[in-house]
Amino acid sequence: MKQVREFCTKIAWIEGGKLKEYGELDEVLPKYEKFLSGFKKRSKKEQKQFREELDASRFEVK
């Protein structure tokens, strides 16, 4: 994140291949860091479930 802060003024938060948020670094980065901190506190099982749900929302199974 140090390099992002050093070189960027705007940032795009992309989650699951979708644009979750875009804007000024000072507005978006704290939200992403809060999400990341919360995600890391989840159990491995909860992290896996989150990823599976994200994958399911990205792909259409026929």
SULQUI-V278441 format. One record per residue. SS is DSSP state (a for helix, b for strand, c for the rest). BURIAL is I if it has 9 or more other ideal C-beta (glycine too) atoms within 8 Angstrom, else O. Layout:
BEGIN
SS&BURIAL  SS&BURIAL
END
This chain:
BEGIN
c&O  a&O  a&O  a&I  a&I  a&O  a&O  c&O  c&O  b&O  b&I  b&O  b&I  b&O  b&O  c&O  c&O  b&O  b&O  b&O  b&I  b&O  b&O  b&O  a&I  a&O  a&O  a&I  a&I  a&O  a&I  a&I  a&I  a&O  a&O  a&O  a&O  a&O  a&I  a&O  a&O  c&I  c&O  a&O  a&O  a&O  a&I  a&O  a&O  a&I  a&O  a&O  a&O  a&I  a&I  a&O  a&O  a&O  c&O  c&O  c&O  c&O
END
